[in-house]
Amino acid sequence: MLRLEEAADELLMSTAQLRKRLYRAKTSYKSIVLETRMGLARHYLESTPLSIQEIAFLLDYSQAGPFSRAFKNYYGFSPRDARLAG
C-alpha cells in the first residue's frame, strides 16, 4: 500500500493538503487504507482460491496472524468463516 506521502505525490498535492482534505471529509488515510484492505480481503476470500496466507501477503501483512486479527476486528468474524460463508 502507498504511504501517505506517496499518495499525496500521486494526487499532486502536499502531505499537509491531503491531511487537511481528509480531515474535512472526517476520515483519515489510515481509515481509508484499512477499509480498502478489508474490502479486498473479503473479495479475495469469497471469490478466489487464494490461501489466507497469500491474501495476507497481497495486502501487505507480514504474516497471516496479524491479518486474521485485523479482519476479525473489522468484520466481527474470521477470514475462515468469511471463506466458508462465501
Gaussian input, Z-matrix of N, CA and C with variables (Angstrom, degrees):
# hf/3-21g

backbone

0 1
 N
 C     1     B1
 C     2     B2     1     A1
 N     3     B3     2     A2     1     D1
 C     4     B4     3     A3     2     D2
 C     5     B5     4     A4     3     D3
 N     6     B6     5     A5     4     D4
 C     7     B7     6     A6     5     D5
 C     8     B8     7     A7     6     D6
 N     9     B9     8     A8     7     D7
 C    10    B10     9     A9     8     D8
 C    11    B11    10    A10     9     D9
 N    12    B12    11    A11    10    D10
 C    13    B13    12    A12    11    D11
 C    14    B14    13    A13    12    D12
 N    15    B15    14    A14    13    D13
 C    16    B16    15    A15    14    D14
 C    17    B17    16    A16    15    D15
 N    18    B18    17    A17    16    D16
 C    19    B19    18    A18    17    D17
 C    20    B20    19    A19    18    D18
 N    21    B21    20    A20    19    D19
 C    22    B22    21    A21    20    D20
 C    23    B23    22    A22    21    D21
 N    24    B24    23    A23    22    D22
 C    25    B25    24    A24    23    D23
 C    26    B26    25    A25    24    D24
 N    27    B27    26    A26    25    D25
 C    28    B28    27    A27    26    D26
 C    29    B29    28    A28    27    D27
 N    30    B30    29    A29    28    D28
 C    31    B31    30    A30    29    D29
 C    32    B32    31    A31    30    D30
 N    33    B33    32    A32    31    D31
 C    34    B34    33    A33    32    D32
 C    35    B35    34    A34    33    D33
 N    36    B36    35    A35    34    D34
 C    37    B37    36    A36    35    D35
 C    38    B38    37    A37    36    D36
 N    39    B39    38    A38    37    D37
 C    40    B40    39    A39    38    D38
 C    41    B41    40    A40    39    D39
 N    42    B42    41    A41    40    D40
 C    43    B43    42    A42    41    D41
 C    44    B44    43    A43    42    D42
 N    45    B45    44    A44    43    D43
 C    46    B46    45    A45    44    D44
 C    47    B47    46    A46    45    D45
 N    48    B48    47    A47    46    D46
 C    49    B49    48    A48    47    D47
 C    50    B50    49    A49    48    D48
 N    51    B51    50    A50    49    D49
 C    52    B52    51    A51    50    D50
 C    53    B53    52    A52    51    D51
 N    54    B54    53    A53    52    D52
 C    55    B55    54    A54    53    D53
 C    56    B56    55    A55    54    D54
 N    57    B57    56    A56    55    D55
 C    58    B58    57    A57    56    D56
 C    59    B59    58    A58    57    D57
 N    60    B60    59    A59    58    D58
 C    61    B61    60    A60    59    D59
 C    62    B62    61    A61    60    D60
 N    63    B63    62    A62    61    D61
 C    64    B64    63    A63    62    D62
 C    65    B65    64    A64    63    D63
 N    66    B66    65    A65    64    D64
 C    67    B67    66    A66    65    D65
 C    68    B68    67    A67    66    D66
 N    69    B69    68    A68    67    D67
 C    70    B70    69    A69    68    D68
 C    71    B71    70    A70    69    D69
 N    72    B72    71    A71    70    D70
 C    73    B73    72    A72    71    D71
 C    74    B74    73    A73    72    D72
 N    75    B75    74    A74    73    D73
 C    76    B76    75    A75    74    D74
 C    77    B77    76    A76    75    D75
 N    78    B78    77    A77    76    D76
 C    79    B79    78    A78    77    D77
 C    80    B80    79    A79    78    D78
 N    81    B81    80    A80    79    D79
 C    82    B82    81    A81    80    D80
 C    83    B83    82    A82    81    D81
 N    84    B84    83    A83    82    D82
 C    85    B85    84    A84    83    D83
 C    86    B86    85    A85    84    D84
 N    87    B87    86    A86    85    D85
 C    88    B88    87    A87    86    D86
 C    89    B89    88    A88    87    D87
 N    90    B90    89    A89    88    D88
 C    91    B91    90    A90    89    D89
 C    92    B92    91    A91    90    D90
 N    93    B93    92    A92    91    D91
 C    94    B94    93    A93    92    D92
 C    95    B95    94    A94    93    D93
 N    96    B96    95    A95    94    D94
 C    97    B97    96    A96    95    D95
 C    98    B98    97    A97    96    D96
 N    99    B99    98    A98    97    D97
 C   100   B100    99    A99    98    D98
 C   101   B101   100   A100    99    D99
 N   102   B102   101   A101   100   D100
 C   103   B103   102   A102   101   D101
 C   104   B104   103   A103   102   D102
 N   105   B105   104   A104   103   D103
 C   106   B106   105   A105   104   D104
 C   107   B107   106   A106   105   D105
 N   108   B108   107   A107   106   D106
 C   109   B109   108   A108   107   D107
 C   110   B110   109   A109   108   D108
 N   111   B111   110   A110   109   D109
 C   112   B112   111   A111   110   D110
 C   113   B113   112   A112   111   D111
 N   114   B114   113   A113   112   D112
 C   115   B115   114   A114   113   D113
 C   116   B116   115   A115   114   D114
 N   117   B117   116   A116   115   D115
 C   118   B118   117   A117   116   D116
 C   119   B119   118   A118   117   D117
 N   120   B120   119   A119   118   D118
 C   121   B121   120   A120   119   D119
 C   122   B122   121   A121   120   D120
 N   123   B123   122   A122   121   D121
 C   124   B124   123   A123   122   D122
 C   125   B125   124   A124   123   D123
 N   126   B126   125   A125   124   D124
 C   127   B127   126   A126   125   D125
 C   128   B128   127   A127   126   D126
 N   129   B129   128   A128   127   D127
 C   130   B130   129   A129   128   D128
 C   131   B131   130   A130   129   D129
 N   132   B132   131   A131   130   D130
 C   133   B133   132   A132   131   D131
 C   134   B134   133   A133   132   D132
 N   135   B135   134   A134   133   D133
 C   136   B136   135   A135   134   D134
 C   137   B137   136   A136   135   D135
 N   138   B138   137   A137   136   D136
 C   139   B139   138   A138   137   D137
 C   140   B140   139   A139   138   D138
 N   141   B141   140   A140   139   D139
 C   142   B142   141   A141   140   D140
 C   143   B143   142   A142   141   D141
 N   144   B144   143   A143   142   D142
 C   145   B145   144   A144   143   D143
 C   146   B146   145   A145   144   D144
 N   147   B147   146   A146   145   D145
 C   148   B148   147   A147   146   D146
 C   149   B149   148   A148   147   D147
 N   150   B150   149   A149   148   D148
 C   151   B151   150   A150   149   D149
 C   152   B152   151   A151   150   D150
 N   153   B153   152   A152   151   D151
 C   154   B154   153   A153   152   D152
 C   155   B155   154   A154   153   D153
 N   156   B156   155   A155   154   D154
 C   157   B157   156   A156   155   D155
 C   158   B158   157   A157   156   D156
 N   159   B159   158   A158   157   D157
 C   160   B160   159   A159   158   D158
 C   161   B161   160   A160   159   D159
 N   162   B162   161   A161   160   D160
 C   163   B163   162   A162   161   D161
 C   164   B164   163   A163   162   D162
 N   165   B165   164   A164   163   D163
 C   166   B166   165   A165   164   D164
 C   167   B167   166   A166   165   D165
 N   168   B168   167   A167   166   D166
 C   169   B169   168   A168   167   D167
 C   170   B170   169   A169   168   D168
 N   171   B171   170   A170   169   D169
 C   172   B172   171   A171   170   D170
 C   173   B173   172   A172   171   D171
 N   174   B174   173   A173   172   D172
 C   175   B175   174   A174   173   D173
 C   176   B176   175   A175   174   D174
 N   177   B177   176   A176   175   D175
 C   178   B178   177   A177   176   D176
 C   179   B179   178   A178   177   D177
 N   180   B180   179   A179   178   D178
 C   181   B181   180   A180   179   D179
 C   182   B182   181   A181   180   D180
 N   183   B183   182   A182   181   D181
 C   184   B184   183   A183   182   D182
 C   185   B185   184   A184   183   D183
 N   186   B186   185   A185   184   D184
 C   187   B187   186   A186   185   D185
 C   188   B188   187   A187   186   D186
 N   189   B189   188   A188   187   D187
 C   190   B190   189   A189   188   D188
 C   191   B191   190   A190   189   D189
 N   192   B192   191   A191   190   D190
 C   193   B193   192   A192   191   D191
 C   194   B194   193   A193   192   D192
 N   195   B195   194   A194   193   D193
 C   196   B196   195   A195   194   D194
 C   197   B197   196   A196   195   D195
 N   198   B198   197   A197   196   D196
 C   199   B199   198   A198   197   D197
 C   200   B200   199   A199   198   D198
 N   201   B201   200   A200   199   D199
 C   202   B202   201   A201   200   D200
 C   203   B203   202   A202   201   D201
 N   204   B204   203   A203   202   D202
 C   205   B205   204   A204   203   D203
 C   206   B206   205   A205   204   D204
 N   207   B207   206   A206   205   D205
 C   208   B208   207   A207   206   D206
 C   209   B209   208   A208   207   D207
 N   210   B210   209   A209   208   D208
 C   211   B211   210   A210   209   D209
 C   212   B212   211   A211   210   D210
 N   213   B213   212   A212   211   D211
 C   214   B214   213   A213   212   D212
 C   215   B215   214   A214   213   D213
 N   216   B216   215   A215   214   D214
 C   217   B217   216   A216   215   D215
 C   218   B218   217   A217   216   D216
 N   219   B219   218   A218   217   D217
 C   220   B220   219   A219   218   D218
 C   221   B221   220   A220   219   D219
 N   222   B222   221   A221   220   D220
 C   223   B223   222   A222   221   D221
 C   224   B224   223   A223   222   D222
 N   225   B225   224   A224   223   D223
 C   226   B226   225   A225   224   D224
 C   227   B227   226   A226   225   D225
 N   228   B228   227   A227   226   D226
 C   229   B229   228   A228   227   D227
 C   230   B230   229   A229   228   D228
 N   231   B231   230   A230   229   D229
 C   232   B232   231   A231   230   D230
 C   233   B233   232   A232   231   D231
 N   234   B234   233   A233   232   D232
 C   235   B235   234   A234   233   D233
 C   236   B236   235   A235   234   D234
 N   237   B237   236   A236   235   D235
 C   238   B238   237   A237   236   D236
 C   239   B239   238   A238   237   D237
 N   240   B240   239   A239   238   D238
 C   241   B241   240   A240   239   D239
 C   242   B242   241   A241   240   D240
 N   243   B243   242   A242   241   D241
 C   244   B244   243   A243   242   D242
 C   245   B245   244   A244   243   D243
 N   246   B246   245   A245   244   D244
 C   247   B247   246   A246   245   D245
 C   248   B248   247   A247   246   D246
 N   249   B249   248   A248   247   D247
 C   250   B250   249   A249   248   D248
 C   251   B251   250   A250   249   D249
 N   252   B252   251   A251   250   D250
 C   253   B253   252   A252   251   D251
 C   254   B254   253   A253   252   D252
 N   255   B255   254   A254   253   D253
 C   256   B256   255   A255   254   D254
 C   257   B257   256   A256   255   D255

   B1=1.4478
   B2=1.5296
   B3=1.2803
   B4=1.4590
   B5=1.5194
   B6=1.3110
   B7=1.4602
   B8=1.5194
   B9=1.3173
   B10=1.4594
   B11=1.5270
   B12=1.3052
   B13=1.4614
   B14=1.5259
   B15=1.3237
   B16=1.4635
   B17=1.5270
   B18=1.3208
   B19=1.4694
   B20=1.5206
   B21=1.3234
   B22=1.4656
   B23=1.5272
   B24=1.3186
   B25=1.4700
   B26=1.5272
   B27=1.3296
   B28=1.4686
   B29=1.5273
   B30=1.3235
   B31=1.4672
   B32=1.5291
   B33=1.3308
   B34=1.4684
   B35=1.5271
   B36=1.3385
   B37=1.4603
   B38=1.5197
   B39=1.3069
   B40=1.4605
   B41=1.5281
   B42=1.3167
   B43=1.4595
   B44=1.5227
   B45=1.3207
   B46=1.4705
   B47=1.5288
   B48=1.3196
   B49=1.4702
   B50=1.5262
   B51=1.3212
   B52=1.4611
   B53=1.5233
   B54=1.3307
   B55=1.4678
   B56=1.5251
   B57=1.3228
   B58=1.4662
   B59=1.5318
   B60=1.3198
   B61=1.4744
   B62=1.5269
   B63=1.3081
   B64=1.4611
   B65=1.5248
   B66=1.3203
   B67=1.4654
   B68=1.5240
   B69=1.3148
   B70=1.4719
   B71=1.5256
   B72=1.3200
   B73=1.4654
   B74=1.5360
   B75=1.3332
   B76=1.4728
   B77=1.5268
   B78=1.3227
   B79=1.4565
   B80=1.5199
   B81=1.3049
   B82=1.4600
   B83=1.5212
   B84=1.3116
   B85=1.4595
   B86=1.5287
   B87=1.3256
   B88=1.4624
   B89=1.5323
   B90=1.3236
   B91=1.4687
   B92=1.5241
   B93=1.3217
   B94=1.4637
   B95=1.5255
   B96=1.3246
   B97=1.4666
   B98=1.5271
   B99=1.3373
   B100=1.4618
   B101=1.5259
   B102=1.3270
   B103=1.4668
   B104=1.5311
   B105=1.3239
   B106=1.4656
   B107=1.5221
   B108=1.3380
   B109=1.4625
   B110=1.5226
   B111=1.3153
   B112=1.4628
   B113=1.5300
   B114=1.3183
   B115=1.4628
   B116=1.5155
   B117=1.3269
   B118=1.4672
   B119=1.5232
   B120=1.3279
   B121=1.4613
   B122=1.5219
   B123=1.3106
   B124=1.4697
   B125=1.5310
   B126=1.3207
   B127=1.4682
   B128=1.5292
   B129=1.3375
   B130=1.4635
   B131=1.5252
   B132=1.3231
   B133=1.4645
   B134=1.5223
   B135=1.3173
   B136=1.4641
   B137=1.5289
   B138=1.3391
   B139=1.4642
   B140=1.5216
   B141=1.3255
   B142=1.4628
   B143=1.5250
   B144=1.3261
   B145=1.4679
   B146=1.5341
   B147=1.3306
   B148=1.4627
   B149=1.5206
   B150=1.3258
   B151=1.4664
   B152=1.5276
   B153=1.3203
   B154=1.4670
   B155=1.5209
   B156=1.3214
   B157=1.4664
   B158=1.5334
   B159=1.3218
   B160=1.4681
   B161=1.5284
   B162=1.3168
   B163=1.4640
   B164=1.5234
   B165=1.3205
   B166=1.4664
   B167=1.5262
   B168=1.3204
   B169=1.4622
   B170=1.5312
   B171=1.3398
   B172=1.4693
   B173=1.5253
   B174=1.3305
   B175=1.4618
   B176=1.5248
   B177=1.3319
   B178=1.4583
   B179=1.5269
   B180=1.3229
   B181=1.4631
   B182=1.5176
   B183=1.3311
   B184=1.4590
   B185=1.5244
   B186=1.3409
   B187=1.4593
   B188=1.5199
   B189=1.3282
   B190=1.4639
   B191=1.5259
   B192=1.3308
   B193=1.4649
   B194=1.5271
   B195=1.3315
   B196=1.4699
   B197=1.5303
   B198=1.3204
   B199=1.4657
   B200=1.5249
   B201=1.3261
   B202=1.4681
   B203=1.5224
   B204=1.3374
   B205=1.4688
   B206=1.5197
   B207=1.3255
   B208=1.4697
   B209=1.5247
   B210=1.3167
   B211=1.4670
   B212=1.5269
   B213=1.3310
   B214=1.4669
   B215=1.5277
   B216=1.3229
   B217=1.4696
   B218=1.5201
   B219=1.3114
   B220=1.4668
   B221=1.5257
   B222=1.3385
   B223=1.4655
   B224=1.5346
   B225=1.3260
   B226=1.4600
   B227=1.5168
   B228=1.3237
   B229=1.4633
   B230=1.5224
   B231=1.3165
   B232=1.4660
   B233=1.5272
   B234=1.3345
   B235=1.4673
   B236=1.5302
   B237=1.3115
   B238=1.4722
   B239=1.5266
   B240=1.3293
   B241=1.4676
   B242=1.5293
   B243=1.3304
   B244=1.4715
   B245=1.5239
   B246=1.3113
   B247=1.4672
   B248=1.5236
   B249=1.3100
   B250=1.4698
   B251=1.5239
   B252=1.3248
   B253=1.4686
   B254=1.5224
   B255=1.3614
   B256=1.4591
   B257=1.4690
   A1=109.26
   A2=114.50
   A3=120.00
   A4=111.13
   A5=115.65
   A6=120.26
   A7=108.03
   A8=116.90
   A9=122.31
   A10=110.85
   A11=116.70
   A12=121.01
   A13=111.08
   A14=116.64
   A15=120.96
   A16=111.14
   A17=116.36
   A18=120.04
   A19=110.24
   A20=117.20
   A21=121.00
   A22=110.13
   A23=117.00
   A24=120.44
   A25=110.99
   A26=116.97
   A27=121.08
   A28=111.61
   A29=116.00
   A30=121.19
   A31=112.53
   A32=115.56
   A33=122.48
   A34=112.10
   A35=114.89
   A36=120.19
   A37=108.83
   A38=115.23
   A39=119.24
   A40=109.48
   A41=114.72
   A42=120.09
   A43=110.15
   A44=116.74
   A45=121.04
   A46=111.09
   A47=116.88
   A48=120.24
   A49=110.95
   A50=116.41
   A51=120.27
   A52=110.45
   A53=116.63
   A54=119.67
   A55=111.08
   A56=116.20
   A57=121.22
   A58=110.66
   A59=116.75
   A60=120.15
   A61=111.42
   A62=116.12
   A63=119.61
   A64=110.77
   A65=116.71
   A66=121.13
   A67=110.33
   A68=116.30
   A69=120.28
   A70=111.82
   A71=116.47
   A72=121.45
   A73=111.60
   A74=115.43
   A75=122.15
   A76=112.24
   A77=115.02
   A78=120.68
   A79=108.30
   A80=116.16
   A81=121.62
   A82=108.92
   A83=114.98
   A84=119.63
   A85=109.93
   A86=115.47
   A87=120.55
   A88=110.91
   A89=117.47
   A90=121.49
   A91=111.50
   A92=116.31
   A93=120.44
   A94=110.66
   A95=116.54
   A96=120.37
   A97=110.20
   A98=117.05
   A99=120.23
   A100=111.03
   A101=117.01
   A102=121.24
   A103=111.25
   A104=116.12
   A105=121.26
   A106=110.98
   A107=116.26
   A108=120.49
   A109=111.45
   A110=116.56
   A111=120.04
   A112=111.71
   A113=116.99
   A114=120.10
   A115=111.54
   A116=115.96
   A117=120.04
   A118=110.95
   A119=116.49
   A120=120.33
   A121=110.65
   A122=116.06
   A123=119.31
   A124=110.76
   A125=116.32
   A126=120.15
   A127=110.52
   A128=116.63
   A129=120.15
   A130=111.43
   A131=117.00
   A132=120.55
   A133=111.90
   A134=116.32
   A135=120.59
   A136=113.50
   A137=117.00
   A138=119.07
   A139=115.86
   A140=117.76
   A141=119.44
   A142=110.12
   A143=116.70
   A144=120.06
   A145=112.71
   A146=117.95
   A147=120.51
   A148=110.90
   A149=115.75
   A150=119.92
   A151=109.62
   A152=115.97
   A153=120.38
   A154=109.70
   A155=117.41
   A156=121.50
   A157=110.64
   A158=117.54
   A159=121.07
   A160=111.12
   A161=116.62
   A162=120.56
   A163=109.62
   A164=116.86
   A165=120.73
   A166=110.12
   A167=116.60
   A168=121.17
   A169=111.12
   A170=117.31
   A171=121.18
   A172=112.27
   A173=115.69
   A174=120.51
   A175=112.44
   A176=115.72
   A177=122.86
   A178=114.24
   A179=116.85
   A180=120.93
   A181=106.93
   A182=116.90
   A183=120.30
   A184=112.58
   A185=116.42
   A186=121.50
   A187=109.76
   A188=115.53
   A189=120.31
   A190=112.14
   A191=118.14
   A192=121.73
   A193=113.38
   A194=117.98
   A195=118.99
   A196=112.73
   A197=116.71
   A198=119.85
   A199=110.57
   A200=116.65
   A201=120.72
   A202=111.48
   A203=117.39
   A204=120.65
   A205=111.17
   A206=116.77
   A207=120.45
   A208=110.51
   A209=116.91
   A210=121.52
   A211=110.09
   A212=116.47
   A213=120.20
   A214=110.89
   A215=118.02
   A216=120.90
   A217=110.94
   A218=117.25
   A219=122.09
   A220=111.84
   A221=116.58
   A222=120.79
   A223=114.59
   A224=117.06
   A225=119.48
   A226=113.91
   A227=117.02
   A228=121.84
   A229=108.14
   A230=115.38
   A231=120.51
   A232=112.25
   A233=116.36
   A234=119.48
   A235=111.75
   A236=116.58
   A237=120.32
   A238=110.50
   A239=116.46
   A240=120.11
   A241=111.11
   A242=116.68
   A243=120.35
   A244=110.07
   A245=116.08
   A246=120.22
   A247=110.47
   A248=117.45
   A249=120.99
   A250=111.49
   A251=116.71
   A252=120.69
   A253=111.88
   A254=116.02
   A255=120.76
   A256=112.33
   D1=149.04
   D2=178.25
   D3=-69.83
   D4=143.23
   D5=170.03
   D6=-76.26
   D7=162.27
   D8=-179.92
   D9=-54.37
   D10=-43.43
   D11=-178.77
   D12=-62.38
   D13=-41.40
   D14=179.24
   D15=-67.45
   D16=-39.77
   D17=177.60
   D18=-63.11
   D19=-42.98
   D20=178.58
   D21=-61.27
   D22=-43.36
   D23=178.02
   D24=-60.06
   D25=-43.97
   D26=179.23
   D27=-62.62
   D28=-31.98
   D29=-179.95
   D30=-89.15
   D31=4.00
   D32=178.97
   D33=56.78
   D34=46.31
   D35=175.80
   D36=-144.11
   D37=165.73
   D38=178.93
   D39=-77.27
   D40=162.62
   D41=176.65
   D42=-60.15
   D43=-40.79
   D44=179.61
   D45=-62.52
   D46=-41.54
   D47=178.70
   D48=-62.97
   D49=-43.34
   D50=179.84
   D51=-63.91
   D52=-45.34
   D53=177.99
   D54=-58.64
   D55=-42.19
   D56=-179.06
   D57=-63.23
   D58=-43.31
   D59=179.00
   D60=-65.24
   D61=-40.57
   D62=178.14
   D63=-65.75
   D64=-39.65
   D65=177.46
   D66=-61.54
   D67=-44.54
   D68=178.44
   D69=-62.97
   D70=-32.08
   D71=178.45
   D72=-84.12
   D73=3.92
   D74=178.89
   D75=58.57
   D76=43.78
   D77=175.97
   D78=-143.93
   D79=-178.09
   D80=177.81
   D81=-139.38
   D82=161.96
   D83=178.17
   D84=-62.12
   D85=-40.87
   D86=179.44
   D87=-59.64
   D88=-42.03
   D89=178.88
   D90=-64.37
   D91=-41.59
   D92=179.71
   D93=-65.20
   D94=-42.13
   D95=178.63
   D96=-62.96
   D97=-45.40
   D98=179.85
   D99=-62.47
   D100=-45.62
   D101=179.51
   D102=-59.81
   D103=-42.18
   D104=179.35
   D105=-65.91
   D106=-46.90
   D107=179.17
   D108=-59.05
   D109=-46.81
   D110=-176.51
   D111=-68.88
   D112=-35.23
   D113=175.70
   D114=-64.31
   D115=-44.02
   D116=177.02
   D117=-65.42
   D118=-40.48
   D119=179.79
   D120=-59.14
   D121=-47.12
   D122=-179.19
   D123=-63.68
   D124=-41.33
   D125=177.24
   D126=-59.55
   D127=-49.40
   D128=-179.26
   D129=-61.24
   D130=-41.69
   D131=-178.77
   D132=-65.03
   D133=-39.33
   D134=-175.43
   D135=-87.11
   D136=-19.74
   D137=-170.71
   D138=-122.41
   D139=-3.64
   D140=-177.92
   D141=-133.76
   D142=162.37
   D143=175.67
   D144=-88.88
   D145=8.90
   D146=-178.68
   D147=-59.09
   D148=142.61
   D149=177.28
   D150=-72.72
   D151=162.74
   D152=177.60
   D153=-61.30
   D154=-38.59
   D155=177.27
   D156=-61.22
   D157=-44.28
   D158=179.37
   D159=-64.28
   D160=-40.77
   D161=178.86
   D162=-64.89
   D163=-43.98
   D164=177.82
   D165=-56.48
   D166=-46.56
   D167=-179.91
   D168=-62.39
   D169=-44.25
   D170=179.50
   D171=-60.06
   D172=-31.94
   D173=-177.08
   D174=-95.58
   D175=15.78
   D176=172.91
   D177=72.52
   D178=28.11
   D179=170.71
   D180=-95.82
   D181=142.27
   D182=-177.08
   D183=-75.29
   D184=-25.97
   D185=-179.19
   D186=-146.96
   D187=165.55
   D188=-179.82
   D189=-70.02
   D190=-31.42
   D191=-177.40
   D192=-58.37
   D193=-56.23
   D194=178.37
   D195=-61.08
   D196=-36.22
   D197=176.78
   D198=-62.69
   D199=-47.18
   D200=-178.61
   D201=-61.82
   D202=-40.31
   D203=177.69
   D204=-64.54
   D205=-44.28
   D206=179.27
   D207=-62.95
   D208=-41.87
   D209=179.60
   D210=-62.56
   D211=-46.42
   D212=-178.59
   D213=-66.16
   D214=-39.21
   D215=176.92
   D216=-63.11
   D217=-36.37
   D218=-176.91
   D219=-76.32
   D220=-47.59
   D221=-173.52
   D222=-100.01
   D223=-22.28
   D224=-177.95
   D225=89.97
   D226=3.69
   D227=175.41
   D228=-146.65
   D229=161.22
   D230=-173.42
   D231=-78.66
   D232=160.53
   D233=174.33
   D234=-58.63
   D235=-36.18
   D236=178.34
   D237=-62.03
   D238=-44.34
   D239=178.29
   D240=-63.97
   D241=-37.41
   D242=178.07
   D243=-63.84
   D244=-41.36
   D245=179.50
   D246=-64.51
   D247=-43.30
   D248=-178.99
   D249=-66.72
   D250=-34.05
   D251=-179.82
   D252=-78.45
   D253=-26.03
   D254=-175.48
   D255=-72.66

